[in-house]
Amino acid sequence: MHAVRNTLPDIRRRIRHIASAVIVLCGATAALAQPAQQAQSYPTRPVTLIVPYAPGGTTDVVVRQFAVALQKALGQTVVVDNKPGVAGTMGALALMQAKPDGYTLSMMPVTVFRQPFIQKTAFDPAHDFTYLSRITGYTFGVVVRADSPWKNWSDFLRDARARPGTVSYGSPGQFSSPHITMIELVTKEKLTVNHVPFKGDADCLNSLMGNHVQLCAAGSSAGTLVDAGKLRWINLWTAQRSPRWPDAPTLRELGYDIVSNSPYGVAGPKGMDPKVVGVLQDALRRAAEDPQHLAALKRQDQDLMYLDSAGYTRFAMQQIAQEKALVERLGIKPD
């Protein structure tokens, strides 16, 4: 009996240790299971989709219809958040601060791949994002007022050469794709013209209508004003002539081996759960192919250019290399 009494405290201590270990193990298991449960139930609240341009421009007009289609596909509200500025890279900057939980996404223009070679950025496009789906690309071109004396591109070239430094053109942002293409054209033609950057197409077109600039390198949001007879395309940067504006020549027809459509897609922060990526990839594909979104693309003369996450990631890596080479070829010095 004496020996038994001596072992009882040890048995009680062992029981307490085992109970504590079980509690800790259960807590750890629950903590590990929580992200998996969250991924399986995603999304459970509204998703923010950042548009890195001002309201009313080409991207904003299309993406708002895309967001409606994405809401249907996800079964959750999609909130469009405009963050214009810094050549369309404000969305990328916002993703750097966001949790990789799938509730903050951004449209990713090609400028995200280009900007790190022009100035120091807080992000590395090769490593800092989860590329989810490529969606579409733009129809770009040069547009003038309907009452402009320039009836075509040759008229503009002749006048710009005769009056160096007096002609001003606008673009949707410093080192945006329209600006970069204009740099190529101006360099090739050895012109001296003034560039005025805006926060998006809408601001640029408003300035053109007010005659503060004489032409805009813009997206197809100018098309409504063209169709209304207020503006006129003097070239388009598509591979073939546009069925909507068949009188506008392409750059290739004008002697330049340039096609500029700047494809864009949707990305999230790096480190996203693969299950959430799977849910989003499926929803983004369904939204891209939704009739409402396709109709919005048609109105802007844009093509569906869908790629899944793997395809968009490969495209992004290729585009990063191409943008680096373009910046070097144009002699743009990093800030």
C-alpha positions, 0 to 999 in steps of 0.5 A: 500500500505504501508503494501505491501511495507514492506513485499516485502523484506521479500518475496525476502529473502524467495525466495533467501533462497528457491533457495539456499536450492534447489541448495544444495539439488540438489548438494547432490542428484547428489553426492549421485547418482554419486557412483550409476552411477559409479557402474552401469557403472563399469568398465569404465577403466582398472582393475589391478589384482595383482599376489603376486608371481614372473613372470614365476611361477605356479600362474603367468602362470595360472593367465595370462591366467585367466586375458585374460578370465577376460578381455573378461568377463568384456569388459575392459583391465586387467593388471597383476601386479606381487608383489612377496615377504613376503610369497605371501602377497604383494597383500593383503598389496596393497589392504589395500591402494587401493580404494574399487572401483573394479579397484584393485584386488588381487589373495589371496593365503592361506598364507594371512590367515596364516601370521597374526599368524606368524608375525605382519601384517598390515591387518586382513584377517577376516575384511579387504577384500572383497572376490569375488571368489575362483578359483583353487588350486595347485598341489604341490610336491617335485622335484629333478634333473633327475640325482639326486641319490635320486630315491624316497622319501626313498632315500632322507630320508636315505641320510638326516639322514646320513648327518644332516645339509648338505641337502638344499631344496628350497620353493617359500617363507618363510612360504608359503604352500610348506614350511609349508608342508615341516616343517610338513614332516621334523618335523615328520621325525626328520630331520635336513635340510636347508631351502632356501626361494625364491620369487617363483617357478621359482627362486627355480627351477632355483636354483635346476637346478644349483644344489644350492639346492638339491630339491624343494618343488614346484608347478606344474610349475615344470611339464614342466621340469619333462616332458622334463626329466630334473627333477623328482617328488619324491612325490606329495601332491594331494589326488590321483595320478596325471594322468599326472605323475602317477609314483609319489606317494602321501604323503598318500601313503608314510604314511602321512595323508597330502593333500596340495593344497592351494586354492586361489581366487580373492579379493578386498579392504573392503567396495566395492559397492555390485553392483560392487561385483555383476559385478565382481562375474559374470565376475570372474565365466565366466573367471574361466569357460572359455576354455582358463583358463581351458586349462591353469589349465589342463597344470598345473595339477590344478582343478577348485575350483570355489566358489562365493563371499558368498562361498569364504567368508565362506571358508576364515573364515574357513581357517583362523581358520585352519591356526591358529591351524596349526601354533600352532600345528607346534610350529611356534612362531610369530615374 
